[in-house]
Each structure stands twice: as structure tokens, then as C-alpha cells.
Amino acid sequence: MNLDRTYQRELLEMLAQSYPRPHDIRRSLHDMDDASSERYAANLIYLEEHGLVESAIQYGLDGHMASGLPRITAKGMDFLADDGGLSAILGVVTVKLHEETLKELIGVRIEESDLPAPEKSRLLDQLKSLPAEAVKHLSLKLIDAGLSHWNSALPVIEQFVHRVGS
């Protein structure tokens, strides 16, 4: 297999020197033997398939490789950045749960509990009357309570991750 992480990093760093312009690789390509040329193409196309570069490589019907001038993408520059670049900032996922949604989620758990019916009814009524700030505080307390029972939560996380990853 021609894929080589160290070589891929070298290619990205070389292309980064010319960013945002394409990198003139013609002289280097001219000096490459067939094996080096295949290694170059395989690694550059692999990086292109991950959106890190524009390879400018094309194969003809006869299998002959033609290469234009490759260029690193913004995603490639972010990959090289120690802090993840703008991708790290723009890729942040914010989850917002509205007060009513939180009340509903908590209410469902109260309904499913083993509490006597009058106690459930009392708690649900009190939950409905809570102001937004109190619901936020209660939610944080519930998250803390869940995390304090980490040994019970870990199998749930593993099961979820396995299911989603499959």
C-alpha cells in the first residue's frame, strides 16, 4: 500500500507554503520514478478524498497519470493548525433544550417512577409552575446526578456509541 502518514503530512506542509495558490510541483514530478509517482498520486488523491487538498490528478483511459498544480484547501490548512483552525470553532455543536422540553423530559420520568399517584401529581404540578431559571438549575443538578453515577451511565454510553457507529 502506498499510503504513508508522514509523507501525507509532508505534502500538506509543502502545499501550505503556497496557500492560497496552487503549488508548482512540475519539477519534482519530472524527477520522480514510476514508484515515487504512484506514491505521490495515491497519497494526494487520498488527501483529496478527505477534502484536505485539490489534487489536480487525472488518469487517462490508458492509465497514464496527468497532474496539474495541486492546492491545499482551507480544511487542509485547519488540519495543519495546532488549534484545529476555524473548523474547530465552526464545528462546535450547540444543543439547546427549551424550558418546556426540559419540563416534559423530567415529567415523563416522574410519570414512569414508582411513586404513588398523589405524589406524582404533586411533583408534576410543582414542575409545571417552576420558572425557566429554576428548570435550568434543576437540569444541571440532574446532569450532575447522572454523572455522579458514572458506572451506571458508562454502559449506556458504550451501547449508544456502538449502535450509532454501526
KAKAPE-V239396 format. One record per helix or strand of 3 or more residues. SS is the DSSP state (helix for helix, strand for strand). FROM is the first residue (numbers start at 1). TO is the last residue. If there is no record, write none. Layout:
ss,from,to
SS,FROM,TO
SS,FROM,TO
This chain:
ss,from,to
helix,5,16
helix,26,30
helix,34,49
strand,57,59
strand,65,67
helix,74,80
helix,85,90
helix,99,112
helix,117,129
helix,132,148
helix,150,165
